[in-house]
Amino acid sequence: MGRSRAGSPRELRASCCRCEADIICFAATDGKLLSSDVTHYVIPDWKVVQDYLEILEFPELKGIIFMQTACQAVQHQRGRRQYNKLRNLLKDARHDCILFANEFQQCCYLPRERGESMEKWQTRSIYNAAVWYYHHCQDRMPIVMVTEDEEAVQQYGSETEGVFVISFKNYLDNFWPDLKAAHELCDSILQSRRERENESQESHGKEYPEHLPLEVLEAGIKSGRYIQGILNVNKHRAQIEAFVRLQGASSKDSDLVSDILIHGMKARNRSIHGDVVVVELLPKNEWKGRTVALCENDCDDKASGESPSEPMPTGRVVGILQKNWRDYVVTFPSKEEVQSQGKTAQKILVTPWDYRIPKIRISTQQAEALQDFRVVVRIDSWESTSVYPNGHFVRVLGRIGDLEGEIATILVENSISVIPFSEAQMCEMPVNTPENPWKVSREEEQKRKDLRKSHLVFSIDPKGCEDVDDTLSIRTLNNGNLELGVHIADVTHFVAPNSYIDIEARTRATTYYLADRRYDMLPSVLSADLCSLLGGVDRYAVSIMWELDKTSYEIKEVWYGRTIIRSAYKLSYEAAQELLDGNFSVVDDIPEFKDLDEKSKQAKLEELVWAIGKLTDIARHVRAKRDGCGALELEGVEVRVQLDDKKNIHDLIPKQPLEVHETVAECMILANHWVAKKIWESFPHQALLRQHPPPHQEFFSELRECAKAKGFFIDTRSNKTLADSLDNANDPHDPIVNRLLRSMATQAMSNALYFSTGSCAQEEFHHYGLALDKYTHFTSPIRRYSDIVVHRLLMAAISKDKKMEIKGNLFSNKDLEELCRHINNRNRAAQHSQKQSTELFQCMYFKDKDPATEERCISDGVIYSIRTNGVLVFIPRFGIKGAAYLKNKDGLVISSGPDSRSAWKPGSLQRFQNKITSTTTDGESVTFHLFDHVTVRISVQASRCHSDTIRLEIISNKPYKIPNTELIHQSSPLLKSELVKEVTKSMEEAQLAQEVKVNIIQEEYQEYCQTKGRSLYTLLEEIRDLALLDVSNNYGI
């Protein structure tokens, strides 16, 4: 091999520019091609991929070839999360990079030599593959291998002409001198590594025990000596309490029925919330109980003096099987704290936004400049010699307290990526413009059953809903029987398997709903247009139609298939209910009736009223059957939505559900159930279903005790007995009691999860909440990727029945199991982000109000749980649940004067099963019982480093008496839109007033939101879910 003519990096860059040639970049993976306009290809060594992956993610860096050897090193040494980031990067059409399987290429594979270290062999293999690749491209495209191995730079740097080996820092300096963000990130990573290396050389004392080797851990799990599980830190006592939930073989083989308590940071042994850990149980005499006292989130290492509950299995972490580290949002210390560490201090302890994550030490000289901002960091390591983990700075999100910065924080903390759809993805979308309107193709007309003239199809949705993914039909057949139809938007017609938009939808997995915006799973041309089953337009659908006995409504036959529909009416829930109740004056508000003559109007009205009435009759019958099997109706918030002319939410009013809500819900549940049966029969080992396991009985103990306090007995032996007990637990004087009991039942439930039928025994398929043996999600493919998978399975099942070839490869059981894990994870993220954004707006709403003078900060509350030092209170007006302390930090207890007003005095608390008594030293006493109504003051507890929280203070032990001036405001719960609008307006005004020039804030804010600000109609999908009463969605089960 000849010696390279390009010695220095500058010469190398010039050489790359000279050698650019019109060669075809035929290296491809998953259909991806490298760009043809690059001057060179880049091949990162394994260490570069591990340490600098976030820089390699920069879209400016093009022509990157990841070697299989480097990818496997990431998988084995950095864990699943980092490996999945790499896999997603390779799949993403927006990034110009490919995977080359060098170890499966005969000319590239190199066996490891005797005595050769794994690291040296990996670098040698990657270099050898780089040389082969250069020759494979006919020596016409220079290859730059970037490595952190100085010996490799010396050894290979001049060995092959056209293949250049340099350090990654050198590469950035010479090829990308103006890519400032990459240089800052690189410096941060290098500084963190240097600090880590210096620390390991200087430090001799160990803060934590070493983790046991992997083979010891695996053998110990197999023998039963150790237990495997996921670490779950208690955010209210993050320094003291964590629990390990059993996982895998440990959960089946162990006699343990509860989680394992990990008490204190030493026992946690450097594991972080979410890690898969291996635990050794302590002797029983060392077991501790979980603390039952209320506490502030920001508690220190010191434990509360309150007595803990009964001792539970307690253990210590002896090893970590999988680190699930992610991006963390942190806050830098305040100016005073930085100064106390000295001006030259480079090691800074930053505080994560998530209480469950320990402080992280990073190296930076920007601490003072960044102290008013939310910042993203990543953890690099946590050595046994270090009290805290080491990490590095990644990027700035926004100013603390700024609405966009706080929303961005919620997104990062839930690993939600909200970048706009790419050009490549949008190019796959159909066109529907006034100049080029979309229409049904002749080919599809021949393939599909055409229902446009034969069926009365209509939708029932919230007012103003524009993304209609389901419609209904009912008609009488010639033989006198009935035909019920559920017609769902045919999203899979427009989203081809493994297309760019399909891969993006799979990655997102769901549409994310926040308090003031949403982030769609699919582009709006589908979700709000061509896949929306709007009235009076032709649309493709996937339909299920049942033939029902005319009197008993028993199902005689079922038909599944692709159809063409034209919805005749787009009804609101309210209009449909009025028609059902016989109030026909609502006809004037239904657009489809406006231009009809009186005779036609009367005929069509009779047809529609008959259809709604018959659907409701059928739904009652179907619901009664499920009720007989123990279907649950749990506590949820039903809402009525009013929109203004600009499609913004004008009102969002919690209310009692209408019967038509349940009518639509039952039809959707019926469709989901029958599709589940169909796809399981056709593909018993690779169907995507949804299971809801029965809850553990011990989780119901608080529910039983609370009900007992009101004289009710809750039988939790089965879903049927639980449903009946909840129906009977009604206090005629206080409807809130039943609402709270149902809410407690919800809290006791396990989460419903998607699963692959090949990974689960059939007896575990059951859906506890809906009382069905098989269930799936089929009815919302616009906003759930699970439904897209189910649609494809159903189409494949139909093809199988017709002995036709199955188009497209279905997921294998293993791949489907992995996909289900991903979708379940994204669903949890969606739920958490929705809850956190709602809490953000609640806090912003109350933050600028003076609790002492503002009337709306005083409200009625209901006690629903008793703790050793306080109570948990529910405030119906705002839908807020929170803690109210009866003993403050100074040791004073609450007392009640002659006017029932509360005051703090010296004294003590005595807790009983269903009540708590506060007694002052001068003999006054006040007792709070479960379900007592009390008057509560609402304020906000501000925090620099974490999210603000609502603080509740009991100011009277009597129910709140509403003043006449406030009667209108307090009589109905606060509208969510009212709260959001007020907060958004005040934040906009604050931003206009604050003319601060800050260069750190990035321009990426605009890209964060697909739908934001006042486009509140976008909450409709979420609201529709609530209205459908599908417990599997509404309550996370």
N, C-alpha and C positions, 0 to 999 in steps of 0.2 A: 504493500500500500504506500502510495506516495505521500510526501509531507505537504501539509496545507500551505497555500500561499498567503492565506489571510491569518496573520498572527494576532494582532491586537483587536479588541472589540470594534474599534472604529473601522479597521480594514475589513473585519467580518461583516459589518453592516453594509459597507460599500459592495462587498463581494455578493451579498444576498441580493442587493438591488440590481447588480449587473446580471446575475444568473436567472432573474425572473424570466420564465418561458411560458409559452402558450401550451402547457401540458394539461391533459385531462386529469382532474383530481378524482381518480376512480376509487380511492380508498373510502369505503362506506360501511356504516353500521346502522341497522334499523331503517334503511332507506335514506340515511343522511349522506350528503356529499360534502367534502371540504370545499371551501370557496376557491375560485380560480384566480382571484385577484390578489393573492398574498405573495409576498416576496420570498417567504421561507416557511417551512413547517417547524413547529416547536414540539419537542418530546420531553416532558418532565420526568425526572428520576423519581423513584418511589418516595423519597424523603420530601421532595418538593410538593408532590401531590398531597402528602400528609399534612405538611405545615402551611402550605400556601394555597390551598384549594379555594379559599374565598377570593384570592386575587385572580386565580385562573378562571373564576366565574365572571370576571369583568368582560362585557360583550366586545370591548375594543380588542382584546387578545384573540386573534383568529388563527386558524390553521393548526390547532392543537391536536396531537395524536397521543392518547392515553394508552400505554401498554398494559396488557393483561397482568403482567408481573406487578406493576405499580398499583393497579386496582385491587389485586388480592392482598397486597401489603396493607392497604387502607382497611380492607374488610377485617383482617385478622388482628390489626394493632389499634385501630381507632373505633371499632364498634359499628353497630348497625346504622345508627343515625348518620354518621359521617359517610359511610358507604352508600347509603340511600341518596344523600346529597350528590355524590359523584354520579350515581346511576341516573338521577334526574337531570343532571347537567348534560350527560351524554344523550339523553332522549330529547332534550329541549331543542326545538328547531331554531330557536333564536340564537343559539350558541354554536359557533363554528368549530366543532370538535368531534372526534370519532374515537371509537375503541378499536385497537388492533390486537387480536388474540395471538400474540407472538409465541406463546408456549405451545400453541396448536399448529404452528407453521414449521414444517420440517427443517427449513434452512435457518430458522431463527432460534430454535430451541437449543439451549446449552445445559448439559447436566452439571450439577453442583460438584465441584472437585473436593477430594478428601481434605479435611481441615479448613476448607473455605467457609468463612462466616456467611450467614444468611444475607446480611446487608451487602457484602461484597459481591455475592453471586447475583443478587437482584440488580445491582448497578451494572455489572458486566452483561447480564442478559438484556437489559434495556439498551445499552450501547450497541450490542451486537445486532439487535433488531433495528436500531436506528440506521446502522450501516446497510443492512439488507434493504431497508425501505428506500434509502437514497439510490441504491443501484436499481431497485425495482422501478423507480421513477426515471430510469434511464439517465441518471446522474445530472438531471436538469433542474431539480429543485433542491436548494440547500436545506440541510437539516440542522437545527440548533437544539442540542440536548442540554437542558439546564439541570444542574445538580448542586447539592450542598457538600459533596465529597471532594475536598481539595486534592486528594490523591488521584481521584478520577480525572479532574481537570488537567493535572500534570501528565497523567498516563495517556489519556485518550485525546487531549486537546489538539494535538498535531498529528494524530495517527492516520486519519483518513481525509483526503481532500473532499471538501463539500459537506463534511459532517463536523460541526463545531461543538465543543464541549466547554461551557462557561457556567459561572455561578448564576443563580437566579437574580441576585441583586445587580450583578453586572449586566445581565440581560435587560432588566428594567431601565437601568441608567442609560444604556446605549440605544435601545430600540424604542423605549417609551419614556423619554425624558420629560414630556409634558403631561403625563398621566399622574397628576398630583395625588389623587385619592389612593392609587395603587402604591405610590412611594411611601405615603404616610402609613398605610396599613402594613407594608413590608417592614418599615422601621419599627413599628409597634411590635410586630411578631419577633423580629431580631432582638429587640431590647428585652422582651419577655424571656426569650430563650437564654440570653446572656445572664440575666438575673437568676434564672433557674439553675444554670450551671454553676455560677458563683456560690449560690446558696448551698448546693449539694456538696461543694468542696469545703465550705467553711463550717457547715453544721455537723455536729457529732451527735448531739442529743436527739432522741426520737420523741415526737409528740404523740405518735400513734403506732400501734403494732404493725408490722409488715403484713400484707395480704398473703394468704397461703397460695402455693402454686396451683395452676388450673387442674392438673391431674389429681392433686390431693382433694380439691374441692369436688370434682366430679365423682371420685371414689367415695367421698364422704356422703354426698347426696344419695348415691346408689345404695349405700349401706344403711342409710337412715340416721347417721350421726349428725349430718348437717341438713339444713332446710333451705330450699330455694324460694325466693319470692321477690316482689317489687316493693321498694321502699316508698312509703307514703308519709311525709312529714306533716305533723299537725301545725297548720299555719298560725294558730293561736298560741302555741307553745313551741315555736320552731327550734329553740335551743335545747329543749328538754325531751319532747315527745315525738317519736316517729313509730310507725307500725309497718310490719312486713306482712303483706297479704300473700298467702301460699299460692304457688304457681306450679304448673306442670306436674311431674311425678309426686312432688312433695304434697300437693293438695289431695291426691288420691290415696297415697300410702300412709299419711300421717293420721294419728288419732286426734290431732288438734282440731277444735271446731271454731276457734277464734283466731284473730290476727295475733302476731307476736309483737310485744312492746319492745322498742329499743329506747332505753332511757339514757339521755345525755349524749353529748358530742363524741366522747371517747368511745362509747359502745357503737356509735354509728360508723366510726373508723373511716372517715373520708368519703363515705358514700353520699350521694346527692339525690334529692327527691326524684323519683322516676327510675333510678338505677335498678338493674336486676342483681340482687345481692344473695350471698350465701350466709346463713345465720347459724350460730351454735346456741342452743338453749342453755340458760344458766340453771344452776340447782334451784329447786323449788323455794328454798329458804331465802333466795335472792330475788324472787319475783316481786314486782311492784304493781300498783294499780294505776289506771289512768286517772288524771285529775278531773274532778267534776265541777270545780269552781269556774265562774266566769273570769276571763282575764283579758288584759289589753294585748293587742297583737305584738306590740313592741317590747315584750317582756325580755329581760336579760337571762343570764344563766341561772340566776337564783330561782329556786322553785317556790311556789306559793306555799304559805303555811297551812293551807286548807288540807283537810284529810282526803287522801285519794280513795277511789272506789276499791272493790275487792281485788286482791292480787290476780294477775293474769299471766299467761306464759310470757316470759321476758328473756331476751337473748342479746347477743352481740354479733356484729358483722365481722366475719373472718375473711371475706373475699368478695370481689365484684366480678360477676360474669359478663355484664354488659353495661357500659357507661352510656346513659341516655342524655348526654350533655347537648345543649342547644344554645341558641343566641339568648343572652340575658340582657334585659334593660336595667341599667343601674343609674344611681345618682352619685356624683362626686361629693366629697365632704364640703361643708361651708367654708367660707374664707377664713374664719377663726380657727376651724379645725385644721386646715392646711397650714396656716401659720404656726400652729402649735407643734407641727411635725418638723418645722424648719424650712426655710426657703429653698434649700438645695435638695429637699426630699424628692426622690423620683419614684419611690415605691409608695403607692397610694392605695388605701383600703376603700373600695367603693361598695355601696350598699345596694343590693338587688331590689327591684320593685316587688318581686315575689318574696314574701316573708320566709318561705320554706327553703330558700337558697342562702347559703352562708355568704358572708362578705368575701369579696374577691380582691386579691392584690394585683394591681397592674403597675407597669412602669410608664410614666408619662411626665412631661414637663408642662402639660396644658391644664393641670388640675384647676387652677384658678379661673382660667377662661371658660372652662366647661361646667362650672359649679351650678349654673342656672339652667342646665339642660338635661334632658333624658338622653342617655347614651347607650349604645349597644356594645357589649363586650362578649368575648368567648373565653372559656376556661381552657388552658393548655395542659395543666397537670396539677396534681395534688400529692406532693411527696410526703413520706412518713415523718420527715423532719420539719414540716411546715404546719403552723396552726391553721393557715388559710390556703385555699387554692390559688394558683397563679394563673393570670389570664392576660389578654391584650385588648386594646381599644379597637373597635371596628368602624363605627360611624355615629354621627349625631342624629337624633330623631327630631327633637324640637324642644322648645322652652317649657320648663315645668309649669303646669297649670294651664297652658295653652290648649284649646280644644283639639286641634289637629295633632299636636304632640302627644296628648294623652290617648287619642284614638290610635295613633301609630304604635304607642306602647302596648295597647291591648292586642293589636294585630301581631306584633313581634312575639309577645309573651305566649300567644297561642299558635305560633308558627304558621300564621296565615299570610300567604303571598297574594298581593292584590294588584300586580302589574297589569296594564291593559292587554287585551288580546292582541297577538302579533299580526303582522301583515300576512304571514304564511297561513295563519289560522283563518283570518278573515277572507282570504282568497278562496277557501273551501266553501264559504257560505253562499247560499242561493241569493239571487237578486230579486228584489220586489220594490220597484220604484214606479211612479206615475208613468214614466216613459217606457219602462220595461216591466209591466206587471207580471207577477208569478201566476201560473195557471196549472191546473191538473193536466198531466201528460196522457196521451192516448195509451201509451204502454201501461201506465198505472191503472187506467180505466179498465183495461182488459184483465189485469191481475187481481183487482180488488172487487169486493162486493159493494155495489153502489146503493147507498141508503138515502140518497138525496130526495127521491120522490116517494119512497115507500114508508119512511119512518119520521115521526114527529120527534126531533132531537132538540133538546134545550139544555141550558146550563143554569145553575143556581149558585151565585157567588156573592161576596161582599160588594156593596155599591162601588162602582167605578173600577172594579178589577179589570185589568187589561191582559193579564197572562192567565188565560183559562185553559187548564190542562185536562179537564174532564167534563163530559156531558152525559146526559141520561136520555133514555127513551123507554116508552111502554106502549104496547098496542095489543089489540085482540086479534088472535089468529083465526083462520077459517074454521078450525075445529072447536072454537070456543075458548081454548086456553089462552093464557097471556104470554107475551114475550117481553122480558125485561132486558134492557141493554145498557151497558156501561161502555162509553167510548172515550179512549184516552189518546192524547196527542201522540202522533207517530214520530217521535224525535229520532229514532234510529234510522228512519229513511234519509234524514239529512246528515246524520253523524255516522260516518263509516268507521268500522273497527280499525283501530291503530292509525287513524288519520291524525293530523296535527291537532284538530279541535277535540278529538276523542281523547288523546293523551292529556291535553290540558284539562278537560272535564274530569278525567280520572284522577288527576293530581289534586284538583280542587275538591272533588268528591261531593260537594254540596254547595248550595247558595248560602252565603253568610249574611245574617240579618243583625244589624246593630240598631241602636235606638233611633238614629237619624239617617241611616243609609243602608244600602245592601251591596254586596259584591256577588255578581251573578256567576253561576257555573257555566252558562252558555251565553253567547252574544245575544243582544236584544233582538236582532233580526229573526232569531228563532224564538226566544223566550216570550217576547211581547208581540210577535207578528205571525210568522208562518207556522209555528207550533202552538199558537194560541187559538182555541176553538171559538172564535168570535161569531157573533150572530150574522147570518146572511151571506157568509162567504164559504167557498169550498175549502175543505181541509182534509188532509190524510189523517186517519185514526187507526188505532188498534182496538178492536171491539171484542167484548164478551157478551153473548146474548143467551139467556136462559129461557127455555119454555117451561112455564109454571102451570100447575093445575089451577083451573079457574076459581075454585073455592078454597082449597087447602093451601094453595101457593107452594106445594111441594115441587121440587125441581124434577122435571121429566127428562130434559136434554140440555146440553150446553154446546155452544159453538164459539170457537175462537178464530180470529182472522183479521186481516187488514181490510179496511173499508175506506170509502169516501163519504163524508158527511157534510151537511150544511145545516148548522144550528139555526133553528127557527126563532128562538127567544133567548135573550141573555138577561135572566131574571136576577134581581137582588134577593137575598134571604127574606127581607122584610116584605117585598111584593109577593113572593111565593107564599109566605105565611098568611098574608091578607086574603089571597085567593083561596087558600085552604080553609080559612075561617069564614068564607062566604062574603067578604067585604069587597065587592067588585068595583067600587069607586077608584081603586088603585089602578085600574086599567088605563086611566088617563095619563099615568106616569110611566107606562110601558111603551117605549118608542115604536115597537113593532105593530102596535094597534092604531097608531095615530092617523094614518092615511087610509084606513079601511072604511067602507060604507057600513051602515048600521047592521045590515043583515050578515055580511061577512064577519064583522067584528063579533056578533053574537055567536055565530057558529064556531069561530076559532076560539073564543073564550070558553065555550062549553067543552071543547076538545081539550084545551089546556088545563082547565079546572079538573076535569075527569082524570087526566094524566097525573097531576100533582096528588090528588086524593088517592088514586090507586097506588102510586109509588109509596105514599105514606102508610097505607094499609099493609103493603108488602114489608116495608121496613119495620113496622111494629111486630109483625110475625117473626121476621128474622132475628130481631133484637130479643124477643121473648125466648126464642130457642137458645140464644147465647146466655141470656140471664139464667135460664134453667141449668146451664152448665157452670155458672159462677162468674160471668163477666163482671168486671169492676167498673164503676164510674167514680173516678177520683177527683180530688179538688183541682180545679183549673179556673182560669179567668176567661169567661166568654165576653166577646166584645162586639159592639156595633160600630161600624165605620161610616163616617160621612165625609165626602170629598167635595172640595169646591170646584169651580169651573176649570181650574188649572191642574186638576188631578192631584192636588195636595190634600192630605187628611185635614178635614175641618174639625172633626170630632172623633174621639175614640172612647166610647162609653161602656164600661163594664156592665153587664146585665145578665139576666137569666137567659139560658139558651132557648131558642125557638125550636118547635118540633121539627121544622124543615132542616135544621142543622143535623138532627139525628137521622132524618130520612136520607140525606146525602151521605152522612157518615156510614150508615149501614150498607148502602149500595157500594161504597168504596171498600169497606171491610170485606163484603161478600166477594167482590172482584179479586181483591188481594188473596183471599183464602183459596178461591178456585184456581187462580193462576199458580199458587204455591203447590197445590195438589198436582196440577198438570205437569209443571216442569220437574217435580220430584219423580213422578211416574216415568217420565221420558229419560231423565238423567239422574238416577238415584244417588250417584256419587259425585256429582258436580253441579248441583243446583244451589242457588243463593236463596236462603230462607232467613227468617227473623225469629229468634227464640227469646222467650222471656221466662227465665227460670223462677220457680217459686222462691220467695224470700226466706231467709233464716228466721226461725221462730223467735230467737232472742232479740231480733231487731224490732219486734212488735211490743216488747215489754212496756215501753213508755206510752204507746198508744193505749194498751190495756189499762194501765194505771190511771191515765188521764180520763178515760171514759168512765172508769169506776168512780172517780171523784164526782161525776155528774149522775151516778146511778145507772150507767149503761154497762152492758156486758158485751165485749167484742170477742167473737169466736174466730180465731185465726187458723183453724186447722186446715181449711181449704179456701180456695178463692170464692166458692159458693157461700160458705158460712161467713166469710169476711164481708162479702157484698151485702148479704142479708142483715148482718149486724150493723153495718154502717147506715143502711136504709132506716133501721129502727132507732138509731141514736140521734133523735131529733129533739131539741129543747124548744118547745113552742114559744118561749119568751125570748130566745136568743138564737137566731139562725146561724150566727158566727160559730157556735159550738160545733155543729156538724161540719161546717167548712174546715175548721181547724183539725178535726179528727180525720177527715179525708186527706188533708195535707200531711198529717203525721203518717197515715198509711202509705202515702206516696213516698215519704222519706225512707220508709222501711223497705221499699221495693229494691230489687236488683235492677240493673239497667238491661233493657232489651238490646240484643246484639245481632248483627248479621253474621251468618256462618255458612260454611260449605257443608252440604249434606254428607260428603265423604269423610268428614272429620268428626262426626258426631253420631252417637247412637240414636236410633229412631225415637226412643222414649224421651230423649232430651229435646226433641223438636218443639214441644208444646209451648204455646203462648199463654202464660198464666193470666195476664190482665184481660185479654180478649176471650179467654176460654175456648181456644181453637187448637186443634192438633197440629195444623200446619198454617203458617202465615208468611207473607213476604210483602215487599213494597213494589207495586206495579203502577200506581195511579198518579205519580208526580215525576215523570222523567225529565221535565224541564229543570227541576232544581235538585234532583237526587241522582247520583250516578248509579246507585244500587238498582234503581228502576230501569235504567238503560240496560244494565246487564240482564235483568229479568226479562225485558222486552226481547232481547236477542235470544235468550233461552227459550222463550215462548215461540218465537218464529222458527227456531230450530226444531222444537217439539212438533210443531205443525208440519214442517217439512218431513220429519221422520215418519209421522202418521201417513203422509201421502207417498211414502217411499221415494221421496225426492232427495237430491243431494243437499247436505247441510252447508249453506254458504258461510264462509268465515270460520276460523278456528275458535271453538269455545275454550274457556279457561279450564285447565286441568284442575283437579281437586287441590293440589298444592298451590298453584297460582291463585286460585279463587280464595283459598284460605288466607293467603297473604294480602289479597285485595280487600277482603272483609276486615282484616285487622286495620288496614289503612283507612277504610271508610268509617269504621267505628271510632278510630282515633280522631278523624276530621269532624265527625258528628259531635264528639265531646268538645273539641275546640270551638265548634259553632255555638254550642250551648253555653260554654264558659264566656266566650266573647260577647254574646248577647246579654248575659247576666251582668258582666262587668261594665258594658257600655250603659246599661240601664242604671246601674249604681252610680256611674260617673255623672250622668245627667241629674239624678236625684241629688247628689252632693252639690253640683253646680247650682241647682235650683235653690237650695237652702243656704248656700255659702254666703251670699251677700245680704241675707236677711238677719235682722237682729232678733234672736230668740226671745229676748225679754219684752220686746214691744210688738213684734209682728204677729198678728192674730193667727195666721195660717201655720205658724210654727207650733201652735198648741192643738192637740188632737186627742181623740179617744183611742185608747189602746186596750188590747185584750191579752191577759197573761196566759201563755200556753205551755210554759215549762218552768219548773222551780230548780234553782241551783243553790249551792251552799252560801253564796255571797250576793245573790241577785236573782232576777227573773228574766225570761225571754218574753218579749212583747210583740204582738202583731197589730199593726195600724191599718185598719181596713181602707181608710180614705186614700192612702198613698201606696198601699200594697207593700209596706215595709215591715220586715222582721228584724229585730235587733235586741241587744242586751240592755237591761236597765239595772244598774248597780244599787243594792240596798246598803252596801258598805263601801265607803270611798277610800282613797289611797291614804288618807290621814287616820283611818281606823274608826271614823265616825259612822254611825248608822242612821238610817232614815227614821224620822218620827213624824207624827201627824198631829197638828194643833186642833183647837176647837172648830176652826173653819175648814178642817180636812186638808189644809195646805201643808206641804211637806217641808221639813227642815232637817239639817244634819246635827246630831248630838252624840256625845259619848254613850256607848252602850254595846249590846251584843245581839247576834242573830241566832235563831234556833230553827233549823230546817226539819220539816216533817215530810211525809210522803206526798201530800197534795197541797201543802201550804208552807209558808215561812213567816215567822214572827220576829219583829224587831222590837227590842225592849231597851229603853234608855236607862241610864243610871238613876234617874229620878223617878222611875217606875212607870213611865208612859209606855204603852205598847200598841203596835199596829200589826195586823195580820193580813197577808195577801194570799188569797186562794187561787187555785187554777181556775181559769175562765172569768176571773174578776175583771170588770171594766175599770180602768184607771185613766186619769188625765196625764198626758205625756207632753213634755217639751222636746221639740226636735231641733238639734243643732248639728254642726259639722265639725268633726275632729280632723283638722288639717294635718298633712304630713308632707315633708319635702321629698322623702325617699320612696314612699309607697303611695297607693291610692288613698284619697281622702275617704273617711268613713262617716256614716250617719251615727250620731250619738243620741241616745234616748235618756231622758231624766223624768222620773215620776214626780209630778209636782202636786198631785192630789190623789188620795186613795178612793176618790169617787169618780163616776163616769163624767166625761166632759159635757158640760151644758153649753149648747151652741147659742151665742148671742144672736139677737135678731138680725144685726148687720151682716153676720156671717152665715145666716141660714141657707142662703142660696148656694154659697161656695161649699159648705160642708155637707149639704144634703146628698150630693153625688160625689163619687170618687174623683180625684184629680185626673183630668184628661192627660194621657201621655203626650199627645201632640202639643197641648198647652205648655207642658213642662219643657219639651224639647225646643219649641219656638222661643220661649222666654230665655232659656239658656243660650241658644244660638245667637239671638239678638244681642244679649249683653256681652257675649264674647266678641262679636263683630265690632261693637262700639268700643270695647276695651282695646282691641287691636288698632283701630283707627286713631285712638287717643295716644297710643304708645308708639311714638316715632323713634324707635331704637334701631340703629343701623348695626346689624349683626351679620357678619360674613359667614359665620359657621353654619347657619341654617341652610340646609340644602334645598335645591329647587325641585326636589322630587315630590314635594307635597301634592302638587297637582295630579301626579300619577297615582296617588294612593287611592283615589276615589273614583269608582265608576258611576256611582249615584250618591249624591251627598246633599247636605244642606236641606233645603225645604222640600225636596222630592220625596215627601213622606208617604206617598202612595205606595212606595216600594216595600212598605211593611206588610202589604196585603197578603203575600204568600204566607208569612208567619201567622197572620191573623186568621187566614183561612184554615191553617192547621188547627188552631185553637177551636175554631168553629166546628170543625169536623169531629171533635170529641174523640179523636183517635189517640187513646192513652199512650200508645207506643211512641208517639211523637211529642205530645204535649208535656209529658211528665218524665221524659228520658227513660221510659221503660220499654 
